[in-house]
């Protein structure tokens, strides 16, 4: 195998590595955005629970009307 063939092989491998790194970077970015969305959702749910807990027992704690 000549030096030129080796360089071409290395360039091909480098191009594949660059594509892979770009794909992984995009995936990490998308997952980061999704994590941000989920954290906001959890914070909203926690606030909702806190608000409902402070308002005292509500209809959920009362027995159904047929009792």
PQR file of N, CA, C, O and H, with PARSE charges and radii, in Angstrom:
ATOM      1  N   UNK A   1       0.852  -1.167   0.000 -0.4000 1.5000
ATOM      2  CA  UNK A   1       0.000   0.000   0.000 -0.0000 2.0000
ATOM      3  C   UNK A   1       0.905   1.239   0.000  0.5500 1.7000
ATOM      4  O   UNK A   1       1.802   1.370   0.832 -0.5500 1.4000
ATOM      5  N   UNK A   2       0.651   2.128  -0.937 -0.4000 1.5000
ATOM      6  CA  UNK A   2       1.478   3.338  -1.049 -0.0000 2.0000
ATOM      7  C   UNK A   2       1.044   4.377  -0.019  0.5500 1.7000
ATOM      8  O   UNK A   2      -0.019   4.276   0.595 -0.5500 1.4000
ATOM      9  H   UNK A   2      -0.078   2.021  -1.612  0.4000 1.0000
ATOM     10  N   UNK A   3       1.897   5.366   0.142 -0.4000 1.5000
ATOM     11  CA  UNK A   3       1.578   6.449   1.073 -0.0000 2.0000
ATOM     12  C   UNK A   3       0.314   7.189   0.646  0.5500 1.7000
ATOM     13  O   UNK A   3      -0.495   7.584   1.485 -0.5500 1.4000
ATOM     14  H   UNK A   3       2.760   5.447  -0.357  0.4000 1.0000
ATOM     15  N   UNK A   4       0.151   7.372  -0.658 -0.4000 1.5000
ATOM     16  CA  UNK A   4      -1.040   8.067  -1.148 -0.0000 2.0000
ATOM     17  C   UNK A   4      -2.301   7.288  -0.806  0.5500 1.7000
ATOM     18  O   UNK A   4      -3.301   7.878  -0.396 -0.5500 1.4000
ATOM     19  H   UNK A   4       0.809   7.051  -1.339  0.4000 1.0000
ATOM     20  N   UNK A   5      -2.267   5.964  -0.972 -0.4000 1.5000
ATOM     21  CA  UNK A   5      -3.418   5.120  -0.620 -0.0000 2.0000
ATOM     22  C   UNK A   5      -3.718   5.216   0.875  0.5500 1.7000
ATOM     23  O   UNK A   5      -4.878   5.256   1.284 -0.5500 1.4000
ATOM     24  H   UNK A   5      -1.456   5.484  -1.305  0.4000 1.0000
ATOM     25  N   UNK A   6      -2.678   5.253   1.671 -0.4000 1.5000
ATOM     26  CA  UNK A   6      -2.856   5.357   3.119 -0.0000 2.0000
ATOM     27  C   UNK A   6      -3.490   6.697   3.482  0.5500 1.7000
ATOM     28  O   UNK A   6      -4.374   6.761   4.335 -0.5500 1.4000
ATOM     29  H   UNK A   6      -1.735   5.221   1.340  0.4000 1.0000
ATOM     30  N   UNK A   7      -3.031   7.775   2.826 -0.4000 1.5000
ATOM     31  CA  UNK A   7      -3.604   9.098   3.095 -0.0000 2.0000
ATOM     32  C   UNK A   7      -5.080   9.159   2.693  0.5500 1.7000
ATOM     33  O   UNK A   7      -5.902   9.734   3.407 -0.5500 1.4000
ATOM     34  H   UNK A   7      -2.312   7.723   2.132  0.4000 1.0000
ATOM     35  N   UNK A   8      -5.403   8.567   1.559 -0.4000 1.5000
ATOM     36  CA  UNK A   8      -6.799   8.538   1.112 -0.0000 2.0000
ATOM     37  C   UNK A   8      -7.640   7.766   2.123  0.5500 1.7000
ATOM     38  O   UNK A   8      -8.741   8.193   2.471 -0.5500 1.4000
ATOM     39  H   UNK A   8      -4.736   8.100   0.979  0.4000 1.0000
ATOM     40  N   UNK A   9      -7.127   6.636   2.594 -0.4000 1.5000
ATOM     41  CA  UNK A   9      -7.846   5.839   3.582 -0.0000 2.0000
ATOM     42  C   UNK A   9      -8.057   6.636   4.872  0.5500 1.7000
ATOM     43  O   UNK A   9      -9.138   6.607   5.460 -0.5500 1.4000
ATOM     44  H   UNK A   9      -6.232   6.289   2.312  0.4000 1.0000
ATOM     45  N   UNK A  10      -7.024   7.337   5.297 -0.4000 1.5000
ATOM     46  CA  UNK A  10      -7.138   8.160   6.508 -0.0000 2.0000
ATOM     47  C   UNK A  10      -8.144   9.284   6.298  0.5500 1.7000
ATOM     48  O   UNK A  10      -8.924   9.578   7.203 -0.5500 1.4000
ATOM     49  H   UNK A  10      -6.146   7.360   4.819  0.4000 1.0000
ATOM     50  N   UNK A  11      -8.147   9.910   5.150 -0.4000 1.5000
ATOM     51  CA  UNK A  11      -9.097  10.994   4.863 -0.0000 2.0000
ATOM     52  C   UNK A  11     -10.537  10.467   4.861  0.5500 1.7000
ATOM     53  O   UNK A  11     -11.447  11.137   5.349 -0.5500 1.4000
ATOM     54  H   UNK A  11      -7.513   9.671   4.415  0.4000 1.0000
ATOM     55  N   UNK A  12     -10.734   9.287   4.321 -0.4000 1.5000
ATOM     56  CA  UNK A  12     -12.075   8.683   4.319 -0.0000 2.0000
ATOM     57  C   UNK A  12     -12.524   8.405   5.752  0.5500 1.7000
ATOM     58  O   UNK A  12     -13.656   8.713   6.124 -0.5500 1.4000
ATOM     59  H   UNK A  12      -9.995   8.743   3.925  0.4000 1.0000
ATOM     60  N   UNK A  13     -11.637   7.824   6.547 -0.4000 1.5000
ATOM     61  CA  UNK A  13     -11.980   7.551   7.943 -0.0000 2.0000
ATOM     62  C   UNK A  13     -12.257   8.842   8.704  0.5500 1.7000
ATOM     63  O   UNK A  13     -13.170   8.890   9.528 -0.5500 1.4000
ATOM     64  H   UNK A  13     -10.717   7.574   6.245  0.4000 1.0000
ATOM     65  N   UNK A  14     -11.485   9.879   8.439 -0.4000 1.5000
ATOM     66  CA  UNK A  14     -11.689  11.168   9.101 -0.0000 2.0000
ATOM     67  C   UNK A  14     -13.055  11.759   8.725  0.5500 1.7000
ATOM     68  O   UNK A  14     -13.757  12.299   9.579 -0.5500 1.4000
ATOM     69  H   UNK A  14     -10.743   9.840   7.770  0.4000 1.0000
ATOM     70  N   UNK A  15     -13.417  11.654   7.470 -0.4000 1.5000
ATOM     71  CA  UNK A  15     -14.715  12.166   7.029 -0.0000 2.0000
ATOM     72  C   UNK A  15     -15.852  11.433   7.738  0.5500 1.7000
ATOM     73  O   UNK A  15     -16.831  12.055   8.151 -0.5500 1.4000
ATOM     74  H   UNK A  15     -12.846  11.215   6.776  0.4000 1.0000
ATOM     75  N   UNK A  16     -15.724  10.113   7.879 -0.4000 1.5000
ATOM     76  CA  UNK A  16     -16.738   9.337   8.594 -0.0000 2.0000
ATOM     77  C   UNK A  16     -16.792   9.740  10.062  0.5500 1.7000
ATOM     78  O   UNK A  16     -17.873   9.846  10.642 -0.5500 1.4000
ATOM     79  H   UNK A  16     -14.929   9.607   7.544  0.4000 1.0000
ATOM     80  N   UNK A  17     -15.635   9.961  10.657 -0.4000 1.5000
ATOM     81  CA  UNK A  17     -15.590  10.383  12.060 -0.0000 2.0000
ATOM     82  C   UNK A  17     -16.246  11.751  12.238  0.5500 1.7000
ATOM     83  O   UNK A  17     -16.974  11.965  13.207 -0.5500 1.4000
ATOM     84  H   UNK A  17     -14.757   9.874  10.186  0.4000 1.0000
ATOM     85  N   UNK A  18     -15.997  12.669  11.320 -0.4000 1.5000
ATOM     86  CA  UNK A  18     -16.615  13.995  11.397 -0.0000 2.0000
ATOM     87  C   UNK A  18     -18.132  13.901  11.286  0.5500 1.7000
ATOM     88  O   UNK A  18     -18.853  14.595  12.002 -0.5500 1.4000
ATOM     89  H   UNK A  18     -15.405  12.495  10.533  0.4000 1.0000
ATOM     90  N   UNK A  19     -18.616  13.051  10.397 -0.4000 1.5000
ATOM     91  CA  UNK A  19     -20.069  12.845  10.266 -0.0000 2.0000
ATOM     92  C   UNK A  19     -20.651  12.268  11.557  0.5500 1.7000
ATOM     93  O   UNK A  19     -21.709  12.696  12.017 -0.5500 1.4000
ATOM     94  H   UNK A  19     -18.031  12.487   9.814  0.4000 1.0000
ATOM     95  N   UNK A  20     -19.955  11.301  12.128 -0.4000 1.5000
ATOM     96  CA  UNK A  20     -20.420  10.681  13.362 -0.0000 2.0000
ATOM     97  C   UNK A  20     -20.449  11.698  14.505  0.5500 1.7000
ATOM     98  O   UNK A  20     -21.414  11.749  15.268 -0.5500 1.4000
ATOM     99  H   UNK A  20     -19.095  10.954  11.754  0.4000 1.0000
ATOM    100  N   UNK A  21     -19.403  12.500  14.622 -0.4000 1.5000
ATOM    101  CA  UNK A  21     -19.350  13.512  15.676 -0.0000 2.0000
ATOM    102  C   UNK A  21     -20.479  14.516  15.492  0.5500 1.7000
ATOM    103  O   UNK A  21     -21.101  14.919  16.474 -0.5500 1.4000
ATOM    104  H   UNK A  21     -18.619  12.459  14.002  0.4000 1.0000
ATOM    105  N   UNK A  22     -20.755  14.925  14.277 -0.4000 1.5000
ATOM    106  CA  UNK A  22     -21.845  15.866  14.013 -0.0000 2.0000
ATOM    107  C   UNK A  22     -23.193  15.249  14.374  0.5500 1.7000
ATOM    108  O   UNK A  22     -24.042  15.922  14.957 -0.5500 1.4000
ATOM    109  H   UNK A  22     -20.249  14.598  13.479  0.4000 1.0000
ATOM    110  N   UNK A  23     -23.397  13.991  14.039 -0.4000 1.5000
ATOM    111  CA  UNK A  23     -24.642  13.302  14.387 -0.0000 2.0000
ATOM    112  C   UNK A  23     -24.806  13.198  15.902  0.5500 1.7000
ATOM    113  O   UNK A  23     -25.892  13.437  16.432 -0.5500 1.4000
ATOM    114  H   UNK A  23     -22.707  13.444  13.566  0.4000 1.0000
ATOM    115  N   UNK A  24     -23.739  12.846  16.587 -0.4000 1.5000
ATOM    116  CA  UNK A  24     -23.804  12.742  18.043 -0.0000 2.0000
ATOM    117  C   UNK A  24     -24.040  14.108  18.679  0.5500 1.7000
ATOM    118  O   UNK A  24     -24.783  14.216  19.655 -0.5500 1.4000
ATOM    119  H   UNK A  24     -22.857  12.653  16.157  0.4000 1.0000
ATOM    120  N   UNK A  25     -23.420  15.142  18.142 -0.4000 1.5000
ATOM    121  CA  UNK A  25     -23.620  16.494  18.645 -0.0000 2.0000
ATOM    122  C   UNK A  25     -25.079  16.913  18.494  0.5500 1.7000
ATOM    123  O   UNK A  25     -25.649  17.510  19.407 -0.5500 1.4000
ATOM    124  H   UNK A  25     -22.816  15.055  17.349  0.4000 1.0000
ATOM    125  N   UNK A  26     -25.682  16.610  17.359 -0.4000 1.5000
ATOM    126  CA  UNK A  26     -27.087  16.940  17.133 -0.0000 2.0000
ATOM    127  C   UNK A  26     -27.983  16.189  18.108  0.5500 1.7000
ATOM    128  O   UNK A  26     -28.949  16.749  18.625 -0.5500 1.4000
ATOM    129  H   UNK A  26     -25.218  16.125  16.616  0.4000 1.0000
ATOM    130  N   UNK A  27     -27.666  14.929  18.357 -0.4000 1.5000
ATOM    131  CA  UNK A  27     -28.454  14.129  19.283 -0.0000 2.0000
ATOM    132  C   UNK A  27     -28.343  14.687  20.706  0.5500 1.7000
ATOM    133  O   UNK A  27     -29.345  14.770  21.416 -0.5500 1.4000
ATOM    134  H   UNK A  27     -26.881  14.474  17.937  0.4000 1.0000
ATOM    135  N   UNK A  28     -27.152  15.063  21.119 -0.4000 1.5000
ATOM    136  CA  UNK A  28     -26.962  15.646  22.452 -0.0000 2.0000
ATOM    137  C   UNK A  28     -27.745  16.948  22.566  0.5500 1.7000
ATOM    138  O   UNK A  28     -28.357  17.213  23.601 -0.5500 1.4000
ATOM    139  H   UNK A  28     -26.338  14.996  20.542  0.4000 1.0000
ATOM    140  N   UNK A  29     -27.731  17.756  21.521 -0.4000 1.5000
ATOM    141  CA  UNK A  29     -28.469  19.028  21.523 -0.0000 2.0000
ATOM    142  C   UNK A  29     -29.974  18.773  21.687  0.5500 1.7000
ATOM    143  O   UNK A  29     -30.633  19.426  22.496 -0.5500 1.4000
ATOM    144  H   UNK A  29     -27.233  17.540  20.681  0.4000 1.0000
ATOM    145  N   UNK A  30     -30.506  17.827  20.922 -0.4000 1.5000
ATOM    146  CA  UNK A  30     -31.933  17.509  21.002 -0.0000 2.0000
ATOM    147  C   UNK A  30     -32.297  16.961  22.383  0.5500 1.7000
ATOM    148  O   UNK A  30     -33.342  17.308  22.935 -0.5500 1.4000
ATOM    149  H   UNK A  30     -29.971  17.297  20.265  0.4000 1.0000
ATOM    150  N   UNK A  31     -31.441  16.111  22.935 -0.4000 1.5000
ATOM    151  CA  UNK A  31     -31.715  15.570  24.260 -0.0000 2.0000
ATOM    152  C   UNK A  31     -31.658  16.666  25.320  0.5500 1.7000
ATOM    153  O   UNK A  31     -32.441  16.649  26.271 -0.5500 1.4000
ATOM    154  H   UNK A  31     -30.593  15.829  22.487  0.4000 1.0000
ATOM    155  N   UNK A  32     -30.754  17.600  25.166 -0.4000 1.5000
ATOM    156  CA  UNK A  32     -30.656  18.717  26.099 -0.0000 2.0000
ATOM    157  C   UNK A  32     -31.928  19.559  26.069  0.5500 1.7000
ATOM    158  O   UNK A  32     -32.437  19.960  27.115 -0.5500 1.4000
ATOM    159  H   UNK A  32     -30.119  17.613  24.394  0.4000 1.0000
ATOM    160  N   UNK A  33     -32.433  19.823  24.879 -0.4000 1.5000
ATOM    161  CA  UNK A  33     -33.689  20.570  24.761 -0.0000 2.0000
ATOM    162  C   UNK A  33     -34.835  19.806  25.408  0.5500 1.7000
ATOM    163  O   UNK A  33     -35.662  20.398  26.102 -0.5500 1.4000
ATOM    164  H   UNK A  33     -32.019  19.498  24.029  0.4000 1.0000
ATOM    165  N   UNK A  34     -34.888  18.512  25.189 -0.4000 1.5000
ATOM    166  CA  UNK A  34     -35.963  17.692  25.766 -0.0000 2.0000
ATOM    167  C   UNK A  34     -35.858  17.672  27.289  0.5500 1.7000
ATOM    168  O   UNK A  34     -36.874  17.743  27.979 -0.5500 1.4000
ATOM    169  H   UNK A  34     -34.216  18.032  24.625  0.4000 1.0000
ATOM    170  N   UNK A  35     -34.651  17.579  27.812 -0.4000 1.5000
ATOM    171  CA  UNK A  35     -34.454  17.604  29.260 -0.0000 2.0000
ATOM    172  C   UNK A  35     -34.940  18.932  29.819  0.5500 1.7000
ATOM    173  O   UNK A  35     -35.585  18.962  30.867 -0.5500 1.4000
ATOM    174  H   UNK A  35     -33.825  17.522  27.251  0.4000 1.0000
ATOM    175  N   UNK A  36     -34.639  20.034  29.133 -0.4000 1.5000
ATOM    176  CA  UNK A  36     -35.118  21.350  29.575 -0.0000 2.0000
ATOM    177  C   UNK A  36     -36.645  21.385  29.621  0.5500 1.7000
ATOM    178  O   UNK A  36     -37.230  21.915  30.566 -0.5500 1.4000
ATOM    179  H   UNK A  36     -34.115  20.010  28.282  0.4000 1.0000
ATOM    180  N   UNK A  37     -37.289  20.818  28.595 -0.4000 1.5000
ATOM    181  CA  UNK A  37     -38.749  20.777  28.558 -0.0000 2.0000
ATOM    182  C   UNK A  37     -39.295  19.947  29.717  0.5500 1.7000
ATOM    183  O   UNK A  37     -40.252  20.351  30.378 -0.5500 1.4000
ATOM    184  H   UNK A  37     -36.814  20.388  27.827  0.4000 1.0000
ATOM    185  N   UNK A  38     -38.694  18.798  29.958 -0.4000 1.5000
ATOM    186  CA  UNK A  38     -39.162  17.921  31.036 -0.0000 2.0000
ATOM    187  C   UNK A  38     -38.947  18.557  32.404  0.5500 1.7000
ATOM    188  O   UNK A  38     -39.788  18.419  33.293 -0.5500 1.4000
ATOM    189  H   UNK A  38     -37.917  18.470  29.421  0.4000 1.0000
ATOM    190  N   UNK A  39     -37.821  19.254  32.577 -0.4000 1.5000
ATOM    191  CA  UNK A  39     -37.585  19.939  33.850 -0.0000 2.0000
ATOM    192  C   UNK A  39     -38.640  21.019  34.082  0.5500 1.7000
ATOM    193  O   UNK A  39     -39.131  21.182  35.199 -0.5500 1.4000
ATOM    194  H   UNK A  39     -37.138  19.366  31.855  0.4000 1.0000
ATOM    195  N   UNK A  40     -38.984  21.752  33.029 -0.4000 1.5000
ATOM    196  CA  UNK A  40     -40.020  22.779  33.160 -0.0000 2.0000
ATOM    197  C   UNK A  40     -41.358  22.132  33.500  0.5500 1.7000
ATOM    198  O   UNK A  40     -42.116  22.670  34.307 -0.5500 1.4000
ATOM    199  H   UNK A  40     -38.585  21.620  32.122  0.4000 1.0000
ATOM    200  N   UNK A  41     -41.653  20.989  32.898 -0.4000 1.5000
ATOM    201  CA  UNK A  41     -42.907  20.289  33.170 -0.0000 2.0000
ATOM    202  C   UNK A  41     -42.947  19.808  34.626  0.5500 1.7000
ATOM    203  O   UNK A  41     -43.969  19.943  35.299 -0.5500 1.4000
ATOM    204  H   UNK A  41     -41.037  20.552  32.243  0.4000 1.0000
ATOM    205  N   UNK A  42     -41.854  19.258  35.098 -0.4000 1.5000
ATOM    206  CA  UNK A  42     -41.792  18.783  36.478 -0.0000 2.0000
ATOM    207  C   UNK A  42     -41.947  19.955  37.443  0.5500 1.7000
ATOM    208  O   UNK A  42     -42.644  19.841  38.450 -0.5500 1.4000
ATOM    209  H   UNK A  42     -41.024  19.148  34.551  0.4000 1.0000
ATOM    210  N   UNK A  43     -41.304  21.075  37.142 -0.4000 1.5000
ATOM    211  CA  UNK A  43     -41.434  22.255  38.001 -0.0000 2.0000
ATOM    212  C   UNK A  43     -42.882  22.728  38.036  0.5500 1.7000
ATOM    213  O   UNK A  43     -43.388  23.097  39.096 -0.5500 1.4000
ATOM    214  H   UNK A  43     -40.737  21.167  36.324  0.4000 1.0000
ATOM    215  N   UNK A  44     -43.551  22.719  36.885 -0.4000 1.5000
ATOM    216  CA  UNK A  44     -44.956  23.107  36.835 -0.0000 2.0000
ATOM    217  C   UNK A  44     -45.840  22.164  37.630  0.5500 1.7000
ATOM    218  O   UNK A  44     -46.744  22.604  38.339 -0.5500 1.4000
ATOM    219  H   UNK A  44     -43.140  22.418  36.025  0.4000 1.0000
ATOM    220  N   UNK A  45     -45.582  20.869  37.516 -0.4000 1.5000
ATOM    221  CA  UNK A  45     -46.353  19.892  38.284 -0.0000 2.0000
ATOM    222  C   UNK A  45     -46.106  20.038  39.781  0.5500 1.7000
ATOM    223  O   UNK A  45     -47.035  19.927  40.581 -0.5500 1.4000
ATOM    224  H   UNK A  45     -44.847  20.512  36.940  0.4000 1.0000
ATOM    225  N   UNK A  46     -44.861  20.284  40.159 -0.4000 1.5000
ATOM    226  CA  UNK A  46     -44.543  20.472  41.577 -0.0000 2.0000
ATOM    227  C   UNK A  46     -45.260  21.702  42.112  0.5500 1.7000
ATOM    228  O   UNK A  46     -45.792  21.676  43.222 -0.5500 1.4000
ATOM    229  H   UNK A  46     -44.106  20.374  39.510  0.4000 1.0000
ATOM    230  N   UNK A  47     -45.280  22.775  41.336 -0.4000 1.5000
ATOM    231  CA  UNK A  47     -45.985  23.986  41.754 -0.0000 2.0000
ATOM    232  C   UNK A  47     -47.481  23.727  41.868  0.5500 1.7000
ATOM    233  O   UNK A  47     -48.128  24.206  42.799 -0.5500 1.4000
ATOM    234  H   UNK A  47     -44.848  22.796  40.435  0.4000 1.0000
ATOM    235  N   UNK A  48     -48.022  22.983  40.937 -0.4000 1.5000
ATOM    236  CA  UNK A  48     -49.450  22.627  40.972 -0.0000 2.0000
ATOM    237  C   UNK A  48     -49.769  21.829  42.237  0.5500 1.7000
ATOM    238  O   UNK A  48     -50.767  22.096  42.906 -0.5500 1.4000
ATOM    239  H   UNK A  48     -47.497  22.594  40.181  0.4000 1.0000
ATOM    240  N   UNK A  49     -48.939  20.872  42.556 -0.4000 1.5000
ATOM    241  CA  UNK A  49     -49.145  20.052  43.754 -0.0000 2.0000
ATOM    242  C   UNK A  49     -49.031  20.918  45.004  0.5500 1.7000
ATOM    243  O   UNK A  49     -49.840  20.797  45.924 -0.5500 1.4000
ATOM    244  H   UNK A  49     -48.128  20.655  42.012  0.4000 1.0000
ATOM    245  N   UNK A  50     -48.029  21.788  45.035 -0.4000 1.5000
ATOM    246  CA  UNK A  50     -47.855  22.681  46.181 -0.0000 2.0000
ATOM    247  C   UNK A  50     -49.073  23.584  46.369  0.5500 1.7000
ATOM    248  O   UNK A  50     -49.544  23.781  47.489 -0.5500 1.4000
ATOM    249  H   UNK A  50     -47.372  21.887  44.288  0.4000 1.0000
ATOM    250  N   UNK A  51     -49.567  24.120  45.279 -0.4000 1.5000
ATOM    251  CA  UNK A  51     -50.732  25.009  45.332 -0.0000 2.0000
ATOM    252  C   UNK A  51     -51.962  24.253  45.831  0.5500 1.7000
ATOM    253  O   UNK A  51     -52.703  24.757  46.674 -0.5500 1.4000
ATOM    254  H   UNK A  51     -49.184  23.960  44.369  0.4000 1.0000
ATOM    255  N   UNK A  52     -52.176  23.060  45.317 -0.4000 1.5000
ATOM    256  CA  UNK A  52     -53.339  22.274  45.737 -0.0000 2.0000
ATOM    257  C   UNK A  52     -53.211  21.801  47.176  0.5500 1.7000
ATOM    258  O   UNK A  52     -54.220  21.711  47.877 -0.5500 1.4000
ATOM    259  H   UNK A  52     -51.574  22.650  44.632  0.4000 1.0000
ATOM    260  N   UNK A  53     -52.023  21.500  47.632 -0.4000 1.5000
ATOM    261  CA  UNK A  53     -51.822  21.049  49.006 -0.0000 2.0000
ATOM    262  C   UNK A  53     -52.093  22.188  49.979  0.5500 1.7000
ATOM    263  O   UNK A  53     -52.581  21.945  51.083 -0.5500 1.4000
ATOM    264  H   UNK A  53     -51.204  21.573  47.063  0.4000 1.0000
ATOM    265  N   UNK A  54     -51.790  23.416  49.600 -0.4000 1.5000
ATOM    266  CA  UNK A  54     -51.989  24.568  50.471 -0.0000 2.0000
ATOM    267  C   UNK A  54     -53.462  24.982  50.536  0.5500 1.7000
ATOM    268  O   UNK A  54     -53.886  25.614  51.503 -0.5500 1.4000
ATOM    269  H   UNK A  54     -51.393  23.613  48.703  0.4000 1.0000
ATOM    270  N   UNK A  55     -54.226  24.633  49.527 -0.4000 1.5000
ATOM    271  CA  UNK A  55     -55.629  25.042  49.512 -0.0000 2.0000
ATOM    272  C   UNK A  55     -56.495  24.146  50.394  0.5500 1.7000
ATOM    273  O   UNK A  55     -57.699  24.376  50.509 -0.5500 1.4000
ATOM    274  H   UNK A  55     -53.882  24.119  48.741  0.4000 1.0000
ATOM    275  N   UNK A  56     -55.915  23.154  51.003 -0.4000 1.5000
ATOM    276  CA  UNK A  56     -56.653  22.288  51.919 -0.0000 2.0000
ATOM    277  C   UNK A  56     -57.316  21.146  51.190  0.5500 1.7000
ATOM    278  O   UNK A  56     -57.190  21.006  49.974 -0.5500 1.4000
ATOM    279  H   UNK A  56     -54.937  22.967  50.910  0.4000 1.0000
ATOM    280  N   UNK A  57     -58.027  20.327  51.954 -0.4000 1.5000
ATOM    281  CA  UNK A  57     -58.683  19.175  51.312 -0.0000 2.0000
ATOM    282  C   UNK A  57     -59.757  19.648  50.344  0.5500 1.7000
ATOM    283  O   UNK A  57     -60.531  20.560  50.639 -0.5500 1.4000
ATOM    284  H   UNK A  57     -58.129  20.441  52.942  0.4000 1.0000
ATOM    285  N   UNK A  58     -59.782  19.032  49.234 -0.4000 1.5000
ATOM    286  CA  UNK A  58     -60.744  19.397  48.202 -0.0000 2.0000
ATOM    287  C   UNK A  58     -61.666  18.255  47.901  0.5500 1.7000
ATOM    288  O   UNK A  58     -61.759  17.304  48.678 -0.5500 1.4000
ATOM    289  H   UNK A  58     -59.153  18.292  48.995  0.4000 1.0000
ATOM    290  N   UNK A  59     -62.339  18.330  46.800 -0.4000 1.5000
ATOM    291  CA  UNK A  59     -63.302  17.294  46.430 -0.0000 2.0000
ATOM    292  C   UNK A  59     -62.676  15.913  46.280  0.5500 1.7000
ATOM    293  O   UNK A  59     -63.376  14.908  46.400 -0.5500 1.4000
ATOM    294  H   UNK A  59     -62.264  19.102  46.168  0.4000 1.0000
ATOM    295  N   UNK A  60     -61.386  15.843  46.021 -0.4000 1.5000
ATOM    296  CA  UNK A  60     -60.754  14.541  45.860 -0.0000 2.0000
ATOM    297  C   UNK A  60     -60.736  13.776  47.185  0.5500 1.7000
ATOM    298  O   UNK A  60     -60.709  12.545  47.184 -0.5500 1.4000
ATOM    299  H   UNK A  60     -60.817  16.660  45.923  0.4000 1.0000
ATOM    300  N   UNK A  61     -60.751  14.487  48.307 -0.4000 1.5000
ATOM    301  CA  UNK A  61     -60.687  13.830  49.608 -0.0000 2.0000
ATOM    302  C   UNK A  61     -62.066  13.556  50.197  0.5500 1.7000
ATOM    303  O   UNK A  61     -62.174  12.916  51.242 -0.5500 1.4000
ATOM    304  H   UNK A  61     -60.773  15.487  48.308  0.4000 1.0000
ATOM    305  N   UNK A  62     -63.091  14.020  49.558 -0.4000 1.5000
ATOM    306  CA  UNK A  62     -64.452  13.807  50.054 -0.0000 2.0000
ATOM    307  C   UNK A  62     -64.991  12.493  49.501  0.5500 1.7000
ATOM    308  O   UNK A  62     -64.654  12.106  48.382 -0.5500 1.4000
ATOM    309  H   UNK A  62     -63.003  14.540  48.709  0.4000 1.0000
ATOM    310  N   UNK A  63     -65.823  11.806  50.275 -0.4000 1.5000
ATOM    311  CA  UNK A  63     -66.404  10.566  49.754 -0.0000 2.0000
ATOM    312  C   UNK A  63     -67.380  10.880  48.624  0.5500 1.7000
ATOM    313  O   UNK A  63     -67.936  11.977  48.580 -0.5500 1.4000
ATOM    314  H   UNK A  63     -66.096  12.120  51.184  0.4000 1.0000
ATOM    315  N   UNK A  64     -67.589   9.963  47.738 -0.4000 1.5000
ATOM    316  CA  UNK A  64     -68.548  10.184  46.655 -0.0000 2.0000
ATOM    317  C   UNK A  64     -69.948  10.426  47.216  0.5500 1.7000
ATOM    318  O   UNK A  64     -70.228  10.008  48.339 -0.5500 1.4000
ATOM    319  H   UNK A  64     -67.138   9.072  47.773  0.4000 1.0000
ATOM    320  N   UNK A  65     -70.823  11.078  46.481 -0.4000 1.5000
ATOM    321  CA  UNK A  65     -72.156  11.438  46.965 -0.0000 2.0000
ATOM    322  C   UNK A  65     -73.012  10.245  47.361  0.5500 1.7000
ATOM    323  O   UNK A  65     -73.926  10.407  48.170 -0.5500 1.4000
ATOM    324  H   UNK A  65     -70.595  11.418  45.569  0.4000 1.0000
ATOM    325  N   UNK A  66     -72.764   9.073  46.836 -0.4000 1.5000
ATOM    326  CA  UNK A  66     -73.623   7.923  47.145 -0.0000 2.0000
ATOM    327  C   UNK A  66     -73.333   7.308  48.503  0.5500 1.7000
ATOM    328  O   UNK A  66     -73.979   6.325  48.863 -0.5500 1.4000
ATOM    329  H   UNK A  66     -72.022   8.941  46.179  0.4000 1.0000
ATOM    330  N   UNK A  67     -72.392   7.839  49.274 -0.4000 1.5000
ATOM    331  CA  UNK A  67     -72.113   7.301  50.613 -0.0000 2.0000
ATOM    332  C   UNK A  67     -72.949   7.981  51.643  0.5500 1.7000
ATOM    333  O   UNK A  67     -72.852   7.660  52.827 -0.5500 1.4000
ATOM    334  H   UNK A  67     -71.866   8.638  48.981  0.4000 1.0000
TER
END
